[in-house]
Amino acid sequence: MSDLILQTKNLSKEFKGYTALKDVNLAVRRGHIHALIGPNGAGKTTCFNLLSKFLVPSSGQILFNGDDISRARPAQIARMGVIRSFQISAVFAHLTVLQNVRIGLQRQLGTSFYFWQSERALSRLNDRAMQLLAEVDLAGFADSLTVDLPYGRKRALEIATTLAMEPELMLLDEPTQGMGHEDVQRVTELIKKVSAGRTILMVEHNMKVVSGICDRISVLQRGAMLAEGSYAEVSANAQVMEAYMGTEAAALEGAQ
């Protein structure tokens, strides 16, 4: 099997004459934590939306395990093992933590669209749900209402629900956005922990997170690929430093 799990070939997206992404060639290796970074307006969100199939490319290809998924729908790639999280925590606030994870597990029963199954029907999922909660250090919160969780714990719950879908490739969109230092540290360690046996592609602004856990980094600028390599390689790249400028450039240097 190829070492590449996800690959784009000359991936481009235009919006009414505006080119948001142009000829991007991205290569994500199996088993890596790979970061997609760049200054504001660089095209990261557009790229992520193309990869997760919320947008259709104007041109170019997206390959997952060698198969062309350029025209696939989000549900199709989810069934293939490509699962995405979002910047805004996407959990059911008034269900318990355990119930949230069980919804993610319902696909195994063939009842994914029947949210209101009886407690008896869903109880068979409890053991696996508790295993997933333990994996993200939430076992002690299983019976808590999700609305009562601190923000960082909600993000951890979202990762647990993502894991419930048995992803081969996890797409994490700004997983530490809006967090305080303690939550950032906790979620960073969590991402590293759950990466075992999986591949993660993440958009992330926090350069300390990127430098601490990522195997490889791709840098976008104005919709084009500016650089790709290890953190040491991209942070020493003069073009990358120029693209970031000011505070973001200082963050790049400070994370080394």
Backbone as JSON, one array per atom type, in Angstrom:
{
  "sequence": "MSDLILQTKNLSKEFKGYTALKDVNLAVRRGHIHALIGPNGAGKTTCFNLLSKFLVPSSGQILFNGDDISRARPAQIARMGVIRSFQISAVFAHLTVLQNVRIGLQRQLGTSFYFWQSERALSRLNDRAMQLLAEVDLAGFADSLTVDLPYGRKRALEIATTLAMEPELMLLDEPTQGMGHEDVQRVTELIKKVSAGRTILMVEHNMKVVSGICDRISVLQRGAMLAEGSYAEVSANAQVMEAYMGTEAAALEGAQ",
  "N": [[0.84, -1.19, 0.0], [0.44, 2.26, -0.74], [2.55, 4.81, 0.66], [1.38, 7.24, 0.87], [-1.57, 8.63, 2.08], [-3.37, 10.63, 1.55], [-3.68, 12.81, -1.16], [-3.27, 15.66, -3.22], [-3.62, 16.93, -6.52], [-2.67, 19.54, -8.37], [-4.76, 21.11, -7.29], [-7.45, 23.31, -7.42], [-9.57, 26.17, -6.78], [-12.11, 28.33, -7.7], [-14.06, 31.26, -7.16], [-16.49, 32.84, -8.67], [-14.68, 34.16, -10.46], [-12.69, 34.85, -8.67], [-9.71, 33.51, -7.49], [-9.31, 31.24, -5.1], [-7.78, 29.08, -4.38], [-4.95, 27.64, -5.86], [-3.57, 25.34, -7.98], [-2.61, 23.47, -6.0], [-0.53, 21.12, -4.57], [-0.6, 18.62, -2.44], [0.69, 16.34, -0.07], [0.01, 13.84, 2.08], [1.33, 11.76, 4.44], [0.83, 8.4, 5.47], [-0.01, 7.72, 8.81], [1.12, 10.02, 9.83], [1.07, 13.17, 11.66], [-0.04, 15.95, 10.23], [0.28, 19.31, 9.48], [-1.56, 22.09, 8.25], [-0.82, 25.25, 7.5], [-0.71, 28.88, 7.51], [-0.87, 32.44, 6.77], [-3.68, 34.64, 7.57], [-6.32, 34.38, 5.21], [-4.99, 32.79, 3.45], [-6.01, 30.53, 2.23], [-6.53, 28.23, 3.62], [-8.95, 27.33, 4.83], [-10.58, 27.04, 2.58], [-9.18, 25.0, 1.27], [-9.46, 22.93, 3.15], [-12.23, 22.61, 3.1], [-12.55, 21.68, 0.53], [-11.18, 19.24, 0.69], [-12.76, 17.86, 2.51], [-15.04, 17.71, 1.14], [-17.06, 19.62, 1.19], [-16.92, 21.57, -0.58], [-16.65, 21.64, -4.16], [-13.97, 20.94, -6.33], [-12.66, 23.35, -8.67], [-10.81, 22.61, -10.51], [-8.35, 19.98, -10.89], [-7.3, 17.21, -8.73], [-8.32, 15.07, -5.98], [-7.02, 12.58, -4.07], [-7.65, 9.7, -2.2], [-6.21, 7.15, -0.51], [-5.35, 6.39, -3.0], [-7.63, 6.42, -4.56], [-9.76, 8.41, -6.59], [-11.44, 11.0, -5.19], [-12.53, 13.38, -5.87], [-15.05, 14.23, -6.73], [-16.75, 13.16, -4.93], [-19.26, 12.92, -2.34], [-19.74, 14.42, 0.97], [-20.81, 12.45, 2.8], [-20.12, 10.11, 1.53], [-17.28, 10.04, 1.61], [-16.97, 10.0, 4.31], [-17.9, 7.46, 4.96], [-15.83, 6.09, 3.82], [-13.8, 6.57, 5.57], [-12.8, 9.11, 6.09], [-12.97, 11.62, 8.26], [-14.21, 14.63, 9.59], [-13.62, 17.35, 11.88], [-14.87, 20.49, 13.23], [-14.32, 24.12, 13.44], [-16.07, 25.28, 15.28], [-17.36, 23.81, 18.12], [-19.02, 20.82, 17.62], [-21.3, 19.35, 19.04], [-23.97, 17.67, 20.81], [-25.59, 19.64, 22.91], [-27.44, 19.23, 25.01], [-27.55, 16.58, 25.54], [-26.12, 13.81, 27.35], [-22.59, 13.28, 27.92], [-21.87, 10.62, 27.38], [-24.07, 9.85, 25.77], [-23.68, 11.43, 23.51], [-21.39, 10.27, 22.35], [-22.38, 7.75, 21.8], [-24.17, 8.26, 19.73], [-22.42, 8.71, 17.62], [-21.52, 6.13, 17.39], [-23.67, 4.7, 16.45], [-23.79, 4.1, 13.77], [-22.62, 1.67, 13.41], [-24.66, -0.06, 14.08], [-26.35, 0.21, 12.03], [-28.23, 2.17, 12.27], [-27.97, 4.9, 11.93], [-29.46, 7.21, 11.37], [-31.5, 7.26, 13.14], [-32.04, 8.8, 15.76], [-33.33, 8.7, 18.2], [-33.39, 6.18, 19.61], [-34.39, 3.5, 21.8], [-33.29, 3.26, 25.22], [-32.53, 0.7, 25.9], [-31.98, -0.42, 23.39], [-29.72, 0.95, 22.67], [-27.91, 0.41, 24.63], [-26.06, -1.58, 24.21], [-23.95, -0.33, 23.09], [-22.59, 0.93, 25.06], [-20.2, 0.0, 26.35], [-18.16, 0.28, 24.39], [-18.42, 3.02, 23.97], [-17.62, 4.02, 26.47], [-14.98, 3.18, 26.45], [-13.95, 4.85, 24.45], [-14.37, 7.33, 25.64], [-12.65, 7.09, 27.79], [-10.29, 7.08, 26.39], [-10.03, 9.73, 25.68], [-9.86, 10.93, 28.08], [-12.31, 11.42, 29.43], [-13.94, 9.76, 30.84], [-14.85, 10.08, 33.44], [-16.78, 11.97, 33.14], [-19.0, 10.94, 31.96], [-21.8, 10.86, 32.55], [-22.44, 13.49, 32.65], [-24.13, 16.47, 31.59], [-23.56, 17.73, 28.37], [-23.6, 20.46, 27.9], [-22.68, 21.53, 30.22], [-19.97, 21.15, 30.29], [-16.56, 22.37, 30.39], [-15.01, 24.42, 27.83], [-12.68, 23.28, 26.62], [-12.99, 20.59, 27.29], [-15.26, 19.99, 25.85], [-14.24, 20.08, 23.28], [-12.58, 17.87, 23.44], [-14.53, 15.91, 23.7], [-15.69, 16.1, 21.18], [-13.62, 15.07, 19.66], [-13.72, 12.45, 20.58], [-16.23, 11.65, 19.58], [-15.65, 11.81, 16.92], [-13.72, 9.79, 16.72], [-15.41, 7.67, 17.18], [-16.52, 7.19, 14.75], [-14.71, 5.67, 13.51], [-12.29, 6.66, 12.08], [-9.95, 6.67, 9.39], [-8.51, 8.7, 8.43], [-8.25, 11.7, 10.04], [-9.57, 14.92, 9.93], [-8.83, 17.83, 11.36], [-10.07, 20.88, 12.28], [-8.73, 23.75, 13.32], [-8.23, 22.82, 16.14], [-7.47, 23.82, 18.68], [-8.43, 26.34, 18.91], [-9.37, 29.35, 20.54], [-8.84, 28.54, 23.12], [-7.61, 28.45, 26.51], [-4.3, 28.31, 28.01], [-4.01, 25.92, 29.56], [-6.02, 24.21, 28.57], [-5.21, 24.09, 25.89], [-2.81, 22.69, 26.13], [-3.78, 20.25, 27.14], [-5.47, 19.34, 25.03], [-3.64, 19.21, 22.96], [-1.93, 17.16, 23.83], [-3.82, 15.16, 23.79], [-4.45, 14.93, 21.04], [-2.02, 13.96, 20.1], [-2.0, 11.52, 21.43], [-4.27, 10.13, 20.38], [-3.49, 9.85, 17.81], [-2.12, 7.55, 17.32], [-1.85, 4.89, 15.18], [-3.42, 6.15, 13.36], [-4.04, 8.73, 10.87], [-3.58, 12.21, 10.84], [-4.69, 15.29, 9.67], [-4.4, 18.66, 10.13], [-5.65, 21.99, 10.47], [-4.12, 24.69, 11.97], [-3.43, 27.42, 14.08], [-1.79, 27.87, 16.25], [1.48, 27.94, 16.8], [3.16, 26.69, 18.6], [1.82, 24.37, 19.21], [1.85, 23.16, 16.67], [4.63, 22.88, 16.22], [5.21, 21.14, 18.26], [3.92, 18.63, 17.88], [3.62, 17.91, 15.2], [4.51, 16.04, 12.31], [4.98, 16.87, 9.76], [4.67, 19.86, 7.79], [2.63, 21.93, 5.83], [2.65, 24.95, 4.06], [0.52, 27.51, 3.18], [0.03, 30.31, 1.01], [-1.75, 33.01, -0.15], [-3.42, 31.29, -1.57], [-1.75, 29.44, -2.76], [0.74, 26.82, -2.63], [3.34, 27.4, -0.52], [5.51, 26.34, 0.92], [6.81, 23.2, 2.11], [7.5, 20.73, 4.52], [9.53, 19.59, 7.32], [9.03, 21.02, 10.62], [11.3, 22.46, 11.37], [12.43, 22.94, 8.88], [10.49, 24.5, 7.46], [10.2, 26.7, 9.14], [12.61, 27.91, 8.93], [12.59, 28.92, 6.45], [12.93, 31.59, 4.31], [10.94, 32.76, 2.73], [8.62, 31.89, 3.97], [8.82, 33.15, 6.45], [8.65, 35.81, 5.61], [6.08, 35.81, 4.57], [4.52, 35.46, 6.85], [5.22, 37.56, 8.57], [5.52, 40.15, 11.18], [3.79, 39.49, 14.19], [3.02, 36.8, 13.81], [5.22, 35.71, 12.54], [7.06, 36.01, 14.57], [5.96, 34.19, 16.34], [6.49, 31.83, 14.99], [9.27, 31.74, 15.16], [9.55, 31.7, 17.93], [8.53, 29.25, 18.66], [10.41, 27.4, 18.06]],
  "CA": [[0.0, 0.0, 0.0], [1.22, 3.48, -0.85], [2.84, 5.57, 1.87], [0.52, 8.43, 0.87], [-2.98, 8.35, 2.31], [-4.13, 11.71, 0.91], [-2.86, 13.54, -2.11], [-3.97, 16.52, -4.17], [-2.86, 17.21, -7.73], [-3.07, 20.8, -9.0], [-6.09, 21.41, -6.77], [-7.78, 24.73, -7.56], [-10.96, 26.56, -6.55], [-12.44, 29.71, -8.05], [-15.38, 31.75, -6.8], [-16.89, 33.98, -9.52], [-13.52, 34.87, -10.96], [-11.65, 34.97, -7.64], [-9.01, 32.24, -7.28], [-9.03, 31.04, -3.68], [-6.75, 28.05, -4.28], [-4.42, 27.47, -7.21], [-2.57, 24.31, -8.28], [-2.02, 22.99, -4.75], [-0.12, 19.72, -4.51], [-0.44, 18.26, -1.03], [0.95, 14.92, 0.1], [-0.07, 13.48, 3.49], [1.82, 10.4, 4.62], [0.09, 7.54, 6.39], [0.52, 7.67, 10.16], [1.67, 11.31, 10.23], [0.28, 14.35, 12.0], [0.37, 16.9, 9.2], [-0.37, 20.6, 9.7], [-1.75, 23.03, 7.15], [-0.75, 26.56, 8.13], [-0.58, 30.01, 6.61], [-1.48, 33.65, 7.29], [-5.11, 34.79, 7.28], [-6.61, 34.55, 3.8], [-4.06, 31.98, 2.65], [-6.73, 29.47, 1.53], [-6.58, 27.0, 4.43], [-10.33, 26.88, 4.99], [-11.03, 26.56, 1.27], [-8.53, 23.71, 1.05], [-10.09, 21.95, 4.04], [-13.58, 22.37, 2.61], [-12.41, 20.83, -0.65], [-10.77, 17.9, 1.11], [-13.87, 17.21, 3.21], [-16.09, 17.64, 0.13], [-18.08, 20.65, 1.34], [-16.78, 22.3, -1.83], [-16.2, 20.84, -5.3], [-12.85, 21.63, -6.99], [-12.81, 23.89, -10.03], [-9.95, 21.74, -11.3], [-7.42, 19.2, -10.08], [-7.76, 15.94, -8.17], [-8.09, 14.69, -4.59], [-6.9, 11.13, -4.0], [-7.6, 9.09, -0.87], [-5.76, 5.77, -0.72], [-5.2, 6.17, -4.44], [-8.91, 6.58, -5.26], [-10.14, 9.79, -6.87], [-12.65, 11.39, -4.46], [-12.74, 14.78, -6.21], [-16.47, 14.53, -6.91], [-17.52, 12.44, -3.92], [-20.0, 13.73, -1.37], [-19.22, 14.26, 2.33], [-21.21, 11.18, 3.41], [-19.37, 9.03, 0.88], [-15.91, 9.94, 2.12], [-17.07, 9.61, 5.72], [-17.98, 6.0, 4.98], [-14.51, 5.58, 3.44], [-12.9, 6.73, 6.69], [-12.32, 10.48, 6.2], [-13.89, 12.26, 9.19], [-13.77, 16.0, 9.88], [-14.17, 18.18, 12.95], [-15.04, 21.88, 12.81], [-13.81, 25.13, 14.37], [-17.06, 25.39, 16.33], [-17.59, 22.48, 18.67], [-20.26, 20.28, 17.07], [-21.82, 18.29, 19.9], [-25.35, 17.89, 21.26], [-25.37, 20.27, 24.22], [-28.35, 18.8, 26.07], [-27.4, 15.15, 25.79], [-24.96, 13.54, 28.19], [-21.34, 13.0, 27.22], [-21.99, 9.25, 26.88], [-25.05, 9.82, 24.68], [-23.05, 12.02, 22.33], [-20.5, 9.29, 21.71], [-23.2, 6.65, 21.29], [-24.71, 8.66, 18.43], [-21.37, 8.42, 16.65], [-21.36, 4.67, 17.27], [-24.88, 4.07, 15.93], [-23.59, 3.64, 12.4], [-22.3, 0.24, 13.47], [-25.91, -0.8, 14.2], [-27.17, 0.49, 10.86], [-29.34, 3.04, 12.69], [-27.34, 6.21, 12.06], [-30.38, 8.31, 11.24], [-32.54, 7.11, 14.12], [-31.36, 9.32, 16.95], [-34.05, 8.5, 19.45], [-33.54, 4.77, 19.92], [-34.61, 3.24, 23.21], [-32.09, 3.08, 26.02], [-32.16, -0.71, 25.81], [-31.4, -0.67, 22.06], [-28.41, 1.59, 22.56], [-27.04, 0.04, 25.75], [-24.98, -2.45, 23.72], [-22.84, 0.53, 22.67], [-22.03, 1.62, 26.22], [-18.82, -0.4, 26.64], [-17.28, 0.94, 23.42], [-18.47, 4.46, 24.23], [-16.8, 4.29, 27.64], [-13.59, 3.04, 26.02], [-13.58, 6.06, 23.73], [-14.3, 8.42, 26.61], [-11.4, 6.89, 28.54], [-9.18, 7.44, 25.5], [-9.89, 11.19, 25.66], [-9.87, 11.36, 29.49], [-13.63, 11.94, 29.78], [-14.75, 8.7, 31.44], [-15.47, 10.6, 34.65], [-17.83, 12.93, 32.78], [-19.94, 10.22, 31.09], [-23.2, 11.18, 32.84], [-22.61, 14.94, 32.69], [-24.7, 17.12, 30.41], [-22.48, 18.32, 27.58], [-23.65, 21.92, 28.02], [-21.99, 21.92, 31.45], [-18.53, 20.91, 30.17], [-15.7, 23.47, 29.96], [-14.82, 24.42, 26.38], [-11.65, 22.32, 26.23], [-13.55, 19.25, 27.41], [-16.17, 19.8, 24.71], [-13.41, 19.73, 22.11], [-12.16, 16.48, 23.64], [-15.7, 15.09, 23.39], [-15.82, 16.08, 19.73], [-12.63, 14.11, 19.16], [-14.24, 11.12, 20.9], [-17.3, 11.32, 18.63], [-14.96, 11.58, 15.65], [-13.13, 8.45, 16.82], [-16.49, 6.69, 17.12], [-16.78, 6.92, 13.33], [-13.58, 4.84, 13.07], [-11.6, 7.33, 10.97], [-8.6, 6.34, 8.95], [-7.91, 10.02, 8.31], [-8.99, 12.72, 10.78], [-9.33, 16.3, 9.53], [-9.13, 18.66, 12.53], [-10.07, 22.29, 11.91], [-8.41, 24.63, 14.45], [-8.66, 22.11, 17.34], [-7.19, 24.52, 19.94], [-8.86, 27.74, 18.8], [-10.14, 29.93, 21.63], [-8.56, 27.86, 24.39], [-6.55, 28.91, 27.4], [-3.07, 27.53, 27.95], [-4.18, 24.58, 30.12], [-6.81, 23.43, 27.62], [-4.37, 23.86, 24.71], [-1.88, 21.6, 26.48], [-4.54, 19.0, 27.27], [-5.94, 18.89, 23.72], [-2.45, 18.86, 22.19], [-1.53, 15.81, 24.27], [-4.87, 14.25, 23.36], [-4.26, 14.69, 19.61], [-0.85, 13.08, 19.98], [-2.38, 10.21, 21.94], [-5.22, 9.44, 19.49], [-2.89, 9.71, 16.48], [-1.55, 6.21, 17.19], [-2.58, 4.05, 14.24], [-4.27, 6.98, 12.5], [-3.41, 9.87, 10.22], [-4.28, 13.45, 11.17], [-4.38, 16.53, 8.97], [-5.02, 19.71, 10.93], [-5.39, 23.42, 10.32], [-3.83, 25.16, 13.33], [-2.71, 28.69, 14.15], [-0.87, 27.88, 17.37], [2.73, 27.37, 16.31], [3.74, 25.8, 19.61], [1.15, 23.09, 18.99], [2.37, 22.62, 15.42], [6.03, 22.46, 16.38], [5.33, 20.09, 19.27], [3.37, 17.31, 17.58], [3.44, 17.63, 13.77], [5.62, 15.43, 11.58], [5.2, 17.61, 8.51], [3.88, 21.09, 7.7], [2.46, 22.58, 4.53], [2.37, 26.38, 4.25], [-0.19, 28.16, 2.08], [0.02, 31.77, 0.95], [-2.54, 33.51, -1.27], [-4.0, 30.19, -2.32], [-0.73, 28.59, -3.38], [1.65, 26.15, -1.71], [4.58, 28.17, -0.39], [6.6, 25.48, 1.4], [6.39, 21.97, 2.78], [8.63, 20.04, 5.12], [9.48, 19.52, 8.77], [8.89, 22.35, 11.22], [12.61, 23.14, 11.29], [12.65, 23.38, 7.5], [9.6, 25.6, 7.04], [10.41, 27.88, 9.98], [13.86, 28.55, 8.49], [12.37, 29.35, 5.07], [12.8, 33.05, 4.27], [9.65, 33.12, 2.14], [7.61, 31.66, 5.0], [8.95, 34.25, 7.42], [8.15, 37.03, 4.98], [4.63, 35.68, 4.44], [3.88, 35.6, 8.15], [5.5, 38.9, 9.08], [5.13, 40.56, 12.52], [3.56, 38.62, 15.35], [2.99, 35.39, 13.45], [6.6, 35.32, 12.3], [7.69, 35.86, 15.89], [5.47, 32.94, 16.89], [7.23, 30.77, 14.32], [10.61, 31.69, 15.73], [9.47, 31.38, 19.33], [8.15, 27.86, 18.86], [11.54, 26.53, 17.76]],
  "C": [[0.88, 1.24, 0.0], [1.42, 4.14, 0.51], [1.96, 6.8, 1.98], [-0.93, 8.02, 1.08], [-3.86, 9.39, 1.62], [-3.2, 12.51, 0.02], [-3.75, 14.45, -2.96], [-3.03, 16.81, -5.34], [-3.44, 18.44, -8.41], [-4.49, 21.22, -8.59], [-6.35, 22.92, -6.8], [-9.26, 24.96, -7.29], [-11.13, 28.04, -6.86], [-13.87, 30.01, -7.61], [-15.68, 33.0, -7.64], [-15.71, 34.83, -9.94], [-12.39, 35.06, -9.96], [-11.03, 33.6, -7.39], [-8.62, 32.12, -5.82], [-7.93, 30.02, -3.45], [-6.28, 27.73, -5.69], [-3.32, 26.41, -7.24], [-1.84, 23.8, -7.03], [-1.76, 21.49, -4.84], [0.26, 19.38, -3.07], [-0.25, 16.76, -0.93], [1.0, 14.6, 1.6], [0.3, 12.02, 3.65], [1.03, 9.66, 5.7], [0.78, 7.53, 7.76], [1.09, 8.98, 10.67], [0.6, 12.22, 10.85], [0.8, 15.46, 11.11], [-0.42, 18.19, 9.41], [-0.45, 21.41, 8.41], [-1.83, 24.42, 7.78], [-0.63, 27.64, 7.06], [-1.25, 31.24, 7.22], [-2.96, 33.72, 6.93], [-5.31, 35.05, 5.79], [-5.74, 33.72, 2.88], [-4.76, 30.9, 1.84], [-6.87, 28.19, 2.32], [-8.0, 26.45, 4.54], [-10.89, 26.35, 3.68], [-10.45, 25.19, 0.99], [-9.21, 22.63, 1.89], [-11.5, 21.61, 3.57], [-13.58, 21.54, 1.33], [-12.09, 19.39, -0.25], [-11.91, 17.14, 1.78], [-15.14, 17.22, 2.38], [-17.27, 18.57, 0.38], [-18.01, 21.65, 0.18], [-16.31, 21.33, -2.91], [-15.08, 21.6, -6.0], [-13.26, 22.22, -8.34], [-11.97, 23.08, -11.0], [-9.01, 21.0, -10.36], [-8.08, 17.97, -9.48], [-7.46, 15.85, -6.68], [-8.1, 13.16, -4.56], [-6.82, 10.68, -2.54], [-7.33, 7.61, -1.05], [-5.73, 5.42, -2.2], [-6.48, 6.31, -5.25], [-9.25, 8.05, -5.43], [-11.47, 10.1, -6.17], [-13.05, 12.83, -4.77], [-14.21, 15.15, -6.28], [-17.35, 13.81, -5.89], [-18.23, 13.41, -2.99], [-19.46, 13.49, 0.04], [-19.57, 12.92, 2.97], [-20.44, 10.01, 2.81], [-17.97, 8.9, 1.45], [-15.9, 9.61, 3.6], [-17.12, 8.09, 5.85], [-16.65, 5.36, 4.6], [-13.49, 5.72, 4.56], [-12.27, 8.1, 6.83], [-13.34, 11.26, 7.03], [-13.33, 13.61, 9.61], [-14.4, 16.55, 11.15], [-14.2, 19.62, 12.46], [-14.49, 22.84, 13.85], [-14.75, 25.29, 15.55], [-17.4, 23.99, 16.82], [-18.98, 21.98, 18.27], [-20.72, 19.08, 17.88], [-23.23, 18.66, 20.31], [-25.31, 18.36, 22.71], [-26.23, 19.67, 25.33], [-28.5, 17.28, 26.16], [-26.2, 14.96, 26.72], [-23.74, 13.27, 27.3], [-21.39, 11.6, 26.61], [-22.93, 9.17, 25.69], [-24.49, 10.4, 23.4], [-22.19, 11.0, 21.59], [-21.31, 8.13, 21.14], [-23.83, 7.0, 19.93], [-23.69, 8.39, 17.33], [-21.21, 6.94, 16.39], [-22.55, 3.98, 16.6], [-24.72, 3.56, 14.5], [-23.29, 2.14, 12.37], [-23.55, -0.63, 13.55], [-26.79, -0.64, 12.96], [-28.35, 1.38, 11.18], [-28.88, 4.48, 12.8], [-28.33, 7.35, 12.07], [-31.55, 8.23, 12.22], [-31.98, 7.51, 15.49], [-32.05, 8.89, 18.25], [-34.39, 7.02, 19.65], [-33.78, 4.6, 21.43], [-33.28, 3.03, 23.92], [-31.6, 1.64, 25.93], [-31.46, -1.0, 24.47], [-29.98, -0.14, 21.96], [-27.43, 1.12, 23.63], [-25.88, -0.85, 25.31], [-23.77, -1.64, 23.3], [-22.09, 1.13, 23.86], [-20.56, 1.27, 26.47], [-17.85, 0.3, 25.69], [-17.25, 2.44, 23.65], [-17.59, 4.83, 25.42], [-15.32, 4.12, 27.32], [-13.1, 4.3, 25.32], [-13.47, 7.25, 24.68], [-13.02, 8.3, 27.45], [-10.21, 7.33, 27.7], [-8.95, 8.95, 25.47], [-10.04, 11.78, 27.06], [-11.2, 11.98, 29.92], [-14.5, 10.89, 30.47], [-15.48, 9.19, 32.69], [-16.59, 11.59, 34.4], [-18.97, 12.26, 32.01], [-21.38, 10.64, 31.29], [-23.46, 12.67, 32.92], [-23.3, 15.44, 31.43], [-23.58, 17.86, 29.68], [-22.44, 19.83, 27.74], [-22.85, 22.41, 29.23], [-20.47, 21.73, 31.37], [-17.78, 22.2, 29.87], [-15.39, 23.31, 28.48], [-13.8, 23.38, 25.93], [-12.14, 20.89, 26.3], [-14.54, 18.97, 26.28], [-15.39, 19.44, 23.45], [-12.91, 18.29, 22.23], [-13.31, 15.53, 23.32], [-15.9, 15.01, 21.88], [-14.83, 15.11, 19.1], [-13.1, 12.68, 19.42], [-15.34, 10.72, 19.92], [-16.72, 11.1, 17.23], [-14.34, 10.19, 15.62], [-14.19, 7.36, 16.73], [-16.83, 6.31, 15.68], [-15.67, 6.09, 12.69], [-12.83, 5.46, 11.89], [-10.25, 6.71, 10.65], [-7.79, 7.63, 8.82], [-8.81, 11.01, 9.04], [-8.58, 14.1, 10.28], [-9.78, 17.19, 10.69], [-8.97, 20.13, 12.17], [-9.91, 23.16, 13.16], [-8.8, 23.98, 15.79], [-8.39, 22.85, 18.65], [-7.65, 25.97, 19.91], [-9.68, 28.16, 20.01], [-9.88, 29.33, 22.99], [-7.5, 28.6, 25.2], [-5.4, 27.93, 27.37], [-3.27, 26.09, 28.44], [-4.96, 23.68, 29.17], [-6.01, 23.12, 26.36], [-3.44, 22.69, 24.96], [-2.59, 20.26, 26.53], [-4.95, 18.46, 25.9], [-4.76, 18.5, 22.82], [-1.98, 17.45, 22.54], [-2.55, 14.77, 23.8], [-4.72, 13.91, 21.87], [-3.1, 13.74, 19.37], [-1.22, 11.66, 20.37], [-3.26, 9.46, 20.94], [-4.66, 9.26, 18.08], [-2.31, 8.32, 16.25], [-2.42, 5.35, 16.27], [-3.49, 4.82, 13.31], [-3.43, 8.05, 11.83], [-4.25, 11.11, 10.53], [-3.77, 14.58, 10.29], [-5.12, 17.64, 9.7], [-4.64, 21.1, 10.45], [-5.2, 23.96, 11.73], [-3.01, 26.44, 13.27], [-1.62, 28.69, 15.22], [0.43, 27.16, 16.98], [3.42, 26.48, 17.33], [3.11, 24.41, 19.51], [1.74, 22.41, 17.76], [3.78, 22.08, 15.6], [6.17, 21.27, 17.32], [4.9, 18.71, 18.81], [3.35, 16.96, 16.09], [4.7, 17.06, 13.12], [5.99, 16.24, 10.35], [4.23, 18.78, 8.44], [3.83, 21.55, 6.26], [2.03, 24.02, 4.77], [1.7, 26.92, 2.99], [-0.02, 29.67, 2.17], [-0.73, 32.17, -0.32], [-3.01, 32.38, -2.19], [-3.02, 29.24, -2.96], [0.15, 27.96, -2.31], [2.98, 26.89, -1.69], [5.76, 27.29, 0.02], [6.01, 24.25, 2.05], [7.63, 21.28, 3.32], [8.45, 19.9, 6.61], [9.33, 20.93, 9.33], [10.2, 23.13, 11.13], [12.84, 23.7, 9.89], [11.78, 24.57, 7.13], [9.83, 26.85, 7.88], [11.7, 28.61, 9.62], [13.74, 29.11, 7.07], [12.1, 30.86, 5.03], [11.46, 33.49, 3.71], [8.51, 32.93, 3.15], [7.63, 32.78, 6.01], [8.39, 35.55, 6.87], [6.63, 37.0, 4.87], [3.92, 35.93, 5.77], [4.03, 37.01, 8.72], [5.23, 38.99, 10.59], [4.97, 39.47, 13.56], [3.57, 37.15, 14.97], [4.4, 34.87, 13.14], [7.34, 35.12, 13.62], [7.23, 34.57, 16.55], [6.18, 31.75, 16.28], [8.6, 30.61, 14.96], [10.57, 31.21, 17.18], [9.17, 29.92, 19.62], [9.32, 26.91, 18.63], [12.27, 26.12, 19.02]]
}
